[in-house]
Amino acid sequence: MTDIVSGGEGSELYRVHLPDDYCGLSIDDLSKRLRDEHRATLLAISRGGQTWVNPQADFVLQPLDDALVVAESLGNLQPLRPTRAMPAPA
């Protein structure tokens, strides 16, 4: 999957926390900031267990939203960490 969306040029898929100052941004503004500030391409937004792929233009970011992006590196974005414990191998 990563090679398909990144062209195999070293980009990877990341699920990231969005900075607090991104709250209230429209999807278009978020996409621009992610490109300008992090060289990342927005793919989807997750909120409360729901995911929006290619959200509508009137979608506005809320606190605790996270994003799925394609980027060569995260810069100062923070990757999400699993919140549930993984079962121990048998």
N, C-alpha and C positions, 0 to 999 in steps of 0.2 A: 504493500500500500504506500509506504513512504516513497519508494522509488517512482511510483506513478505520479504522486502529487508534487514531488520535488524535482523530478527529472534526473534523479540519481546524482545530483551535483553537490551532495554533502548536506542538504537541508534535511531536517527531521521534523516529525510531528511532536508537538508539546501541548500539554494541557496546563494552563498557567493561571495563577491568581492575577487579577487586574488591580493596578494601583487604585487607591481610594479616590484620587482626583479624576479618575475616568468615569465615576458614577455620574449619571445625567447625560452622558454623551449619546448621540445617535449612533447607529451602526456605521453610517458613512464617516462620521467624525472619528469613531474608534478605529476603523480600518485605516484611515489616513494617519492617525497617530502611531498605530502599530507599525506601519510601513516606514514613516519618517523617523521615529524614535528607536525602533528595534529591528528594522528590516525584516518584519514578520508579516505574513499574510493570514488574515482571519478566515477561518473555515466555519466555526460554530461557536455558539454561546450556550452555556449550561446554567440553569437556575433551578434550585429546589428539586433536583432530580429529573428535570426536563431539559432536553437539548433542542436548540433551534439551529438548523443548518441553513446558511444563507438567509438570515432573518430579514423581515420587511424593513423598509427604510424608516418607518416610524417607531421601530423597536428602540427603547431607551435603556441603557445600563442601570442596574440597581446594585446596592451593596451586596456583596457575597457572590456576584456573578463571576464565572470563570470562563476562559476562552480556550478553544482548540486552535492552534496556529501552526503554520509551517515556517521554519526559520533555520538559518545556518547555526545560530547560537541564540541563547536567551538574553544576552546582555544583562540588564538588571531586573528582568522579569523573574518571578519565582515560580518554579514548577510545583504543581500540586503533589502532595504526598498522600498515599493511601490512608484513609481514616479508619479502616477496619483491619483487624489483625488477620494475617494470612494463616491458614491452618498449617500445623507442623507436618512435615513429611512422615508418612507411616513407616 
